[in-house]
Amino acid sequence: MPIIKGWKFPIDINKKTGRIETVCDNETVKQSVNMILKTQIMERKVVSFYGSELRSFMFGIVDSNYISSFKKSIKTAIEKWEDHVKTIKIGVRAAGGPVSRVEAEVEYTTDISPEIERVTKRISMSDTK
């Protein structure tokens, strides 16, 4: 029996039943974490503080302070909006050049299953020099 159940994203209709497709347990949490990281704070009108501040990191100078703030922003958003995540580990890779790229890999466990789940978020920006 699933502990949590939610709509599958992108939303799709099951051809046989005519019902909205759903996901359960850790897959629901994984979709939630992805939505949190993809949604900029103030983007939603009803729950305006839902999401993260990751887009605000575009065009920043990638240094140790940037990476530390980037990791903290991810951790804070997930802890605030996803109650089922219990442990979080965030790794960040940064590549310079004409287009800088910052990639965060988020590993977490949930209170549903001890399996480690992974979500990757990339931010690319043009070099402003």
Backbone as CSV, one residue per row, in Angstrom:
resi,resn,N_x,N_y,N_z,CA_x,CA_y,CA_z,C_x,C_y,C_z
1,MET,0.845,-1.185,0.000,0.000,0.000,0.000,0.890,1.249,0.000
2,PRO,0.696,2.154,-0.957,1.541,3.351,-1.002,1.304,4.270,0.200
3,ILE,2.400,4.884,0.638,2.315,5.867,1.723,1.815,7.192,1.180
4,ILE,2.396,7.624,0.055,1.946,8.863,-0.589,1.719,8.595,-2.074
5,LYS,0.813,9.328,-2.641,0.463,9.167,-4.042,0.209,10.554,-4.622
6,GLY,0.649,10.778,-5.843,0.430,12.079,-6.473,0.317,11.953,-7.976
7,TRP,-0.042,13.026,-8.629,-0.132,13.041,-10.083,1.255,12.901,-10.692
8,LYS,1.327,12.200,-11.808,2.564,12.076,-12.557,2.763,13.356,-13.369
9,PHE,3.990,13.844,-13.417,4.302,15.020,-14.231,5.257,14.628,-15.330
10,PRO,5.060,15.082,-16.536,3.939,15.908,-16.942,2.632,15.130,-16.837
11,ILE,1.567,15.859,-16.613,0.253,15.248,-16.422,-0.141,14.502,-17.697
12,ASP,-0.631,13.285,-17.492,-1.047,12.459,-18.622,-2.278,11.651,-18.213
13,ILE,-3.072,11.278,-19.185,-4.283,10.493,-18.944,-4.014,9.045,-19.331
14,ASN,-4.393,8.110,-18.463,-4.298,6.692,-18.763,-5.349,6.357,-19.824
15,LYS,-4.897,5.808,-20.946,-5.797,5.529,-22.077,-6.864,4.490,-21.721
16,LYS,-6.533,3.522,-20.865,-7.485,2.455,-20.523,-8.526,2.912,-19.511
17,THR,-8.077,3.643,-18.482,-8.999,4.008,-17.402,-9.600,5.396,-17.561
18,GLY,-8.943,6.274,-18.338,-9.414,7.643,-18.477,-9.065,8.511,-17.265
19,ARG,-8.265,7.970,-16.360,-7.866,8.713,-15.153,-6.476,9.322,-15.320
20,ILE,-6.194,10.307,-14.501,-4.874,10.935,-14.508,-3.857,9.933,-13.969
21,GLU,-2.714,9.802,-14.674,-1.643,8.904,-14.239,-1.090,9.390,-12.893
22,THR,-0.739,8.440,-12.034,-0.201,8.783,-10.721,1.130,8.072,-10.474
23,VAL,1.854,8.549,-9.489,3.078,7.913,-9.012,2.966,7.758,-7.498
24,CYS,3.791,6.874,-6.945,3.708,6.594,-5.512,5.076,6.718,-4.840
25,ASP,5.024,6.998,-3.568,6.158,6.939,-2.656,7.377,7.715,-3.152
26,ASN,8.548,7.062,-3.285,9.767,7.802,-3.612,9.691,8.516,-4.957
27,GLU,8.947,7.987,-5.905,8.806,8.675,-7.192,8.037,9.988,-7.012
28,THR,7.071,10.008,-6.108,6.342,11.242,-5.797,7.291,12.273,-5.198
29,VAL,8.149,11.832,-4.288,9.124,12.732,-3.659,10.110,13.250,-4.702
30,LYS,10.585,12.376,-5.585,11.539,12.788,-6.617,10.935,13.863,-7.516
31,GLN,9.677,13.681,-7.923,9.000,14.696,-8.729,8.850,15.993,-7.949
32,SER,8.560,15.890,-6.659,8.418,17.074,-5.817,9.736,17.844,-5.732
33,VAL,10.830,17.134,-5.522,12.145,17.783,-5.438,12.456,18.482,-6.757
34,ASN,12.192,17.822,-7.873,12.412,18.450,-9.178,11.585,19.717,-9.343
35,MET,10.315,19.666,-8.944,9.444,20.844,-9.060,9.944,21.989,-8.175
36,ILE,10.393,21.667,-6.981,10.923,22.691,-6.075,12.107,23.396,-6.723
37,LEU,13.024,22.618,-7.310,14.237,23.194,-7.894,13.962,23.931,-9.208
38,LYS,12.912,23.549,-9.919,12.581,24.205,-11.193,11.709,25.443,-11.015
39,THR,11.082,25.594,-9.859,10.168,26.711,-9.632,10.888,27.836,-8.894
40,GLN,10.890,29.005,-9.475,11.494,30.176,-8.841,10.516,30.756,-7.820
41,ILE,11.037,31.139,-6.663,10.192,31.793,-5.662,9.523,33.009,-6.307
42,MET,8.247,33.209,-5.994,7.379,34.264,-6.515,6.835,33.947,-7.911
43,GLU,7.157,32.781,-8.458,6.641,32.393,-9.766,5.176,31.969,-9.681
44,ARG,4.806,31.319,-8.601,3.413,30.889,-8.412,2.631,31.993,-7.723
45,LYS,1.417,32.167,-8.147,0.599,33.249,-7.580,-0.041,32.864,-6.252
46,VAL,-0.540,31.631,-6.136,-1.259,31.234,-4.922,-0.300,30.957,-3.763
47,VAL,0.736,30.176,-4.020,1.749,29.884,-2.990,3.039,30.532,-3.475
48,SER,3.138,31.821,-3.312,4.213,32.587,-3.943,5.610,32.268,-3.414
49,PHE,5.736,31.739,-2.208,7.059,31.448,-1.662,7.489,30.008,-1.894
50,TYR,6.695,29.247,-2.670,7.050,27.875,-3.030,8.200,27.904,-4.028
51,GLY,9.131,26.986,-3.896,10.210,26.851,-4.869,11.560,27.165,-4.285
52,SER,12.465,27.549,-5.167,13.843,27.828,-4.777,14.313,29.131,-5.427
53,GLU,15.519,29.515,-5.112,16.094,30.756,-5.652,17.166,30.473,-6.697
54,LEU,17.144,29.291,-7.309,18.256,28.905,-8.172,18.461,29.809,-9.378
55,ARG,17.387,30.347,-9.932,17.561,31.241,-11.094,18.296,32.528,-10.720
56,SER,18.255,32.896,-9.456,18.963,34.107,-9.034,20.482,33.919,-9.067
57,PHE,20.941,32.692,-9.273,22.379,32.430,-9.342,22.934,32.600,-10.749
58,MET,22.051,32.838,-11.725,22.541,33.052,-13.086,23.361,34.329,-13.141
59,PHE,24.406,34.295,-13.904,25.298,35.429,-14.142,26.116,35.818,-12.914
60,GLY,26.182,34.937,-11.926,27.027,35.197,-10.772,28.458,34.796,-11.048
61,ILE,29.348,35.284,-10.237,30.761,34.911,-10.340,30.929,33.600,-9.578
62,VAL,31.348,32.563,-10.284,31.440,31.235,-9.693,32.746,31.128,-8.914
63,ASP,32.609,31.227,-7.602,33.734,31.061,-6.695,33.251,30.241,-5.497
64,SER,34.059,30.120,-4.467,33.682,29.291,-3.316,32.453,29.835,-2.589
65,ASN,32.297,31.156,-2.510,31.103,31.734,-1.874,29.840,31.426,-2.685
66,TYR,29.959,31.525,-4.001,28.850,31.219,-4.897,28.405,29.775,-4.700
67,ILE,29.351,28.850,-4.724,29.030,27.430,-4.599,28.413,27.129,-3.237
68,SER,28.946,27.729,-2.195,28.394,27.536,-0.851,26.948,28.040,-0.773
69,SER,26.689,29.217,-1.319,25.338,29.782,-1.319,24.384,28.958,-2.183
70,PHE,24.877,28.470,-3.296,24.095,27.638,-4.203,23.645,26.359,-3.483
71,LYS,24.568,25.692,-2.810,24.252,24.468,-2.065,23.260,24.750,-0.937
72,LYS,23.482,25.850,-0.222,22.589,26.212,0.891,21.178,26.497,0.388
73,SER,21.066,27.166,-0.751,19.773,27.489,-1.331,19.002,26.214,-1.678
74,ILE,19.684,25.241,-2.265,19.053,23.967,-2.611,18.577,23.255,-1.352
75,LYS,19.457,23.157,-0.376,19.127,22.439,0.866,17.960,23.101,1.595
76,THR,17.977,24.402,1.702,16.919,25.142,2.391,15.563,24.929,1.711
77,ALA,15.538,25.005,0.382,14.275,24.844,-0.354,13.706,23.438,-0.176
78,ILE,14.556,22.424,-0.285,14.068,21.049,-0.143,13.577,20.797,1.278
79,GLU,14.333,21.252,2.257,13.918,21.055,3.657,12.602,21.769,3.957
80,LYS,12.386,22.914,3.355,11.166,23.681,3.610,9.942,23.039,2.968
81,TRP,10.090,22.516,1.742,8.920,22.110,0.977,8.708,20.602,0.844
82,GLU,9.661,19.779,1.225,9.467,18.327,1.085,9.748,17.639,2.421
83,ASP,8.665,17.340,3.140,8.758,16.752,4.474,9.304,15.330,4.491
84,HIS,9.189,14.601,3.405,9.619,13.202,3.382,11.123,13.029,3.207
85,VAL,11.855,14.077,2.812,13.310,13.987,2.666,13.941,14.098,4.048
86,LYS,14.799,13.114,4.362,15.414,13.079,5.694,16.896,13.422,5.686
87,THR,17.654,12.929,4.721,19.074,13.287,4.628,19.326,13.865,3.244
88,ILE,20.189,14.866,3.182,20.498,15.513,1.902,22.009,15.650,1.782
89,LYS,22.525,15.274,0.625,23.939,15.483,0.300,23.970,16.173,-1.057
90,ILE,24.680,17.286,-1.150,24.712,18.062,-2.387,26.154,18.187,-2.872
91,GLY,26.380,17.756,-4.092,27.677,17.922,-4.735,27.535,18.932,-5.855
92,VAL,28.526,19.816,-6.001,28.459,20.854,-7.036,29.722,20.791,-7.889
93,ARG,29.503,20.822,-9.212,30.609,20.904,-10.166,30.423,22.188,-10.955
94,ALA,31.510,22.884,-11.181,31.443,24.127,-11.943,32.479,24.071,-13.061
95,ALA,32.083,24.523,-14.255,32.981,24.588,-15.401,32.940,25.994,-15.968
96,GLY,34.099,26.562,-16.180,34.180,27.915,-16.742,34.258,27.866,-18.255
97,GLY,34.535,29.004,-18.855,34.633,29.106,-20.300,33.664,30.144,-20.810
98,PRO,33.442,30.184,-22.137,32.521,31.168,-22.698,31.108,31.015,-22.149
99,VAL,30.740,29.781,-21.803,29.469,29.542,-21.135,29.778,28.762,-19.865
100,SER,29.555,29.405,-18.720,29.802,28.724,-17.451,28.649,27.789,-17.164
101,ARG,28.957,26.666,-16.555,27.915,25.707,-16.204,28.143,25.268,-14.767
102,VAL,27.090,25.293,-14.000,27.128,24.811,-12.627,26.128,23.671,-12.544
103,GLU,26.582,22.552,-12.018,25.724,21.381,-11.917,25.710,20.904,-10.470
104,ALA,24.523,20.726,-9.953,24.373,20.211,-8.593,23.745,18.832,-8.662
105,GLU,24.333,17.895,-7.946,23.729,16.573,-7.818,23.257,16.440,-6.386
106,VAL,21.967,16.233,-6.232,21.355,16.128,-4.922,21.068,14.655,-4.652
107,GLU,21.651,14.136,-3.583,21.360,12.780,-3.141,20.601,12.886,-1.833
108,TYR,19.559,12.095,-1.705,18.761,12.169,-0.488,18.137,10.818,-0.185
109,THR,17.752,10.659,1.070,16.951,9.512,1.473,15.643,10.063,2.027
110,THR,14.640,9.201,2.036,13.321,9.618,2.503,12.906,8.791,3.711
111,ASP,11.820,9.190,4.329,11.267,8.407,5.430,10.400,7.254,4.897
112,ILE,10.308,7.139,3.573,9.517,6.081,2.949,10.379,4.849,2.683
113,SER,11.591,5.079,2.199,12.493,3.995,1.819,13.927,4.448,2.054
114,PRO,14.803,3.532,2.491,16.197,3.932,2.745,17.038,4.057,1.478
115,GLU,16.468,3.797,0.310,17.220,3.885,-0.937,17.641,5.326,-1.210
116,ILE,18.856,5.497,-1.730,19.336,6.834,-2.086,18.749,7.216,-3.444
117,GLU,18.157,8.387,-3.515,17.610,8.936,-4.760,18.532,10.070,-5.203
118,ARG,18.576,10.341,-6.509,19.418,11.407,-7.043,18.623,12.301,-7.985
119,VAL,18.889,13.597,-7.888,18.312,14.586,-8.790,19.463,15.490,-9.207
120,THR,19.546,15.808,-10.494,20.597,16.694,-10.984,19.969,17.973,-11.505
121,LYS,20.558,19.107,-11.141,20.085,20.418,-11.596,21.261,21.152,-12.218
122,ARG,21.066,21.668,-13.428,22.124,22.410,-14.126,21.695,23.859,-14.346
123,ILE,22.665,24.737,-14.201,22.433,26.144,-14.513,23.561,26.552,-15.471
124,SER,23.199,27.062,-16.628,24.192,27.532,-17.594,24.038,29.035,-17.724
125,MET,25.159,29.706,-17.912,25.113,31.160,-18.045,26.196,31.614,-18.990
126,SER,25.945,32.684,-19.684,26.956,33.258,-20.560,28.001,33.942,-19.723
127,ASP,29.220,33.890,-20.192,30.305,34.569,-19.509,30.073,36.073,-19.652
128,THR,30.117,36.803,-18.539,29.816,38.230,-18.573,31.059,39.096,-18.701
129,LYS,32.216,38.502,-18.927,33.464,39.274,-19.045,33.557,39.986,-20.359
